[in-house]
């Protein structure tokens, strides 16, 4: 568990930002316990393709993500271990605490797959010590905290995702059953989730715009939230928040461009062995595993395996994207992100300059010849 220093304004802000997630997590956990221990009918439907395993995958994966977002644990693996224990315990106690329900190894496997997929995504997040990289990443987290600090936004986003998901899933499932006598619960739920995700993402983009404008207008410190518009910065855009003492830079209130990575650069992230492992993983998790389970009559677990393969693969791609952007930002002030022109001799006023060739903005927080992180190290965040 993380310890909170209530004398630190930044710690207070992080604590306040975590409370909406904690409330949602506790409510979610209670509902999940009720749902997994609700008395069963004792009469399984004949010929019905229930998305039960897929629901276990999604529900316990969501449990792990929400637990991590509460801020109770500094390391993602701690939240993952607790989520795994909860998954096993919730299933194992069904036969003891519920009527007409029994523990299922397949349900446990689907839940564990969900936690594993969530853990893959959690492992991709974390801040670097390089000042410009750190502040660009904290900018996104600050906007997320502000967005999800409003109960209204939770309701709007939840409704934009949940209502289309349920409506589309039920509509497709009932049409297929009534018209063609086909039970396609997993397919219907997948289409419904895709529809809900797109509409939910659109709602997030609509709601996040005012918070981005606020960042550009008020110039907040991303650690404590104090407005720094009146704080004087040095010639390279460096400064210190007077409230919490953390380093700030003029570039943190704008989105800097990042260069496109070549295939060779992506290969250098994990090497040829990493690429081979990824290909084998995709073949097993997305093709061989689901087909083998489908042929053995476990359509639900096949869907969970497929979701795991796709989810972990997307997490890898996201990590590659973050690595590319971090590398580009660390070289900001030395090489243009767009045209790759040499910027070491280009004047940078107030920490932000413009490439003379393509007019792309770049940031510099210390002299290129010196210690690139000297300004940050002086007030390094713990």
Residue pairs with C-beta under 8 A, 6 or more apart in sequence:
1 72
1 73
2 71
2 72
2 73
2 74
4 11
4 12
4 14
4 15
5 11
6 12
6 15
8 244
9 223
9 224
9 225
9 226
9 243
9 244
10 221
10 223
10 224
10 244
10 246
10 381
12 224
13 223
13 224
13 225
14 71
15 71
16 149
17 71
17 145
17 148
17 149
18 69
18 70
18 71
18 72
20 148
20 149
20 151
20 154
21 66
21 69
21 70
21 71
21 148
22 70
22 71
22 72
24 66
24 154
25 63
25 66
25 67
25 69
25 70
28 62
28 63
28 66
29 63
29 86
32 59
32 60
32 63
32 90
33 90
35 59
36 90
36 91
36 94
37 90
37 93
37 94
37 97
37 98
37 101
38 98
38 101
39 98
39 99
39 100
39 101
40 98
40 99
40 100
40 101
41 100
42 100
47 183
48 183
48 185
49 183
49 184
49 185
49 186
49 299
49 300
50 185
50 300
51 185
51 186
51 188
51 189
51 300
51 303
52 107
52 300
53 106
53 107
53 110
53 298
53 300
53 301
53 303
53 304
54 110
54 186
54 189
54 190
54 300
54 303
54 304
54 307
55 189
56 107
56 110
56 111
56 114
56 304
57 110
57 111
57 113
57 114
57 117
57 303
57 304
57 307
57 308
58 114
58 193
58 307
59 111
59 114
60 83
60 86
60 87
60 90
60 110
60 111
60 112
60 114
60 115
61 113
61 114
61 115
61 117
61 118
62 114
62 118
63 83
63 86
63 87
63 115
64 79
64 80
64 83
64 114
64 115
64 118
64 119
64 122
65 118
65 121
65 122
67 73
67 79
67 82
67 83
68 76
68 79
68 80
68 118
68 122
72 79
73 79
73 82
76 119
76 122
76 123
76 125
77 119
79 122
80 115
80 116
80 118
80 119
80 122
83 115
83 118
84 112
84 115
87 108
87 111
87 112
87 114
87 115
88 108
88 111
88 112
90 111
91 103
91 104
91 107
91 108
91 111
92 103
92 108
93 103
94 101
94 102
94 103
95 101
95 102
95 103
106 298
106 300
106 301
109 301
109 304
110 300
110 301
110 304
113 304
113 305
113 307
113 308
114 304
114 307
114 308
116 308
116 312
117 307
117 308
117 311
117 312
117 315
120 311
120 312
120 315
120 316
121 311
121 315
121 318
123 315
123 319
124 315
124 318
124 319
124 322
127 133
127 134
127 137
127 138
128 134
128 137
128 326
128 330
129 373
129 376
129 380
130 326
130 329
130 330
130 372
130 373
130 376
131 238
131 247
131 249
131 365
131 373
131 375
131 376
132 249
132 251
132 252
132 256
132 329
132 330
132 332
132 363
132 365
133 326
133 329
133 330
134 376
134 381
135 222
135 248
135 249
135 251
135 252
136 251
136 252
136 255
136 256
136 325
136 329
138 222
138 223
138 252
139 215
139 222
139 252
139 253
139 255
141 222
142 215
142 220
142 222
142 225
143 208
143 211
143 212
143 215
146 211
146 214
147 153
147 204
147 207
147 208
147 211
148 154
153 207
156 203
156 207
157 200
157 203
157 204
157 207
160 196
160 199
160 200
160 202
160 203
161 196
161 197
161 199
161 200
161 203
162 196
163 196
164 192
164 195
164 196
164 199
165 192
165 193
165 195
165 196
166 192
167 192
168 188
168 191
168 192
168 195
168 196
169 188
169 189
169 191
169 192
169 193
170 188
170 192
172 184
172 187
172 188
172 191
172 192
173 183
173 184
173 185
173 188
173 189
176 182
176 183
176 184
176 188
177 183
186 299
186 300
186 303
190 303
214 220
215 253
216 253
216 254
218 227
218 229
219 227
219 228
219 229
219 231
219 253
220 226
220 227
220 228
221 227
221 228
221 241
221 243
221 244
221 246
221 248
222 252
223 241
223 244
223 246
223 381
224 241
224 243
224 244
224 246
226 241
226 242
226 243
226 244
228 239
228 241
228 248
231 239
231 241
231 242
231 248
232 239
233 239
233 248
233 249
233 250
233 350
233 351
235 349
235 350
235 351
236 348
236 350
236 351
236 364
236 365
236 366
236 367
236 375
237 249
237 250
237 251
237 350
237 351
237 352
237 363
237 364
237 365
238 247
238 248
238 249
238 351
238 365
238 366
238 375
239 247
239 248
239 249
239 250
240 246
240 247
240 248
240 379
241 247
241 248
245 379
246 379
246 381
247 375
247 376
247 378
247 379
247 380
247 381
249 351
249 363
249 365
249 375
250 350
250 351
250 352
250 363
251 332
251 351
251 352
251 363
251 365
254 352
254 361
256 329
256 332
256 337
256 361
256 362
256 363
257 328
257 337
257 338
257 360
257 361
258 324
258 325
258 328
258 329
258 337
259 324
259 328
259 335
259 337
259 338
259 340
260 324
261 320
261 324
261 327
265 324
265 327
266 320
266 324
267 274
267 275
269 320
269 323
270 277
270 278
278 313
278 316
281 309
281 312
281 313
282 309
282 313
284 309
285 305
285 306
285 308
285 309
285 312
285 313
286 306
286 309
286 310
286 313
289 302
289 305
289 306
289 309
290 302
290 303
290 305
290 306
290 309
291 302
292 302
293 299
293 301
293 302
293 305
294 302
328 337
329 363
330 372
332 362
332 363
332 364
333 343
333 344
333 348
333 353
333 362
333 363
333 364
333 365
333 368
334 342
334 343
334 344
334 368
335 341
335 342
335 343
336 343
336 355
336 357
336 358
336 360
336 362
337 360
337 362
338 355
338 358
338 360
339 355
339 357
339 358
339 360
341 355
341 356
341 357
341 358
343 353
343 355
343 362
344 368
346 353
346 355
346 356
347 353
348 362
348 363
348 364
351 363
351 364
351 365
352 361
352 362
352 363
353 361
353 362
353 363
353 364
354 360
354 361
354 362
355 361
355 362
365 372
365 375
365 376
366 372
366 373
366 374
366 375
371 377
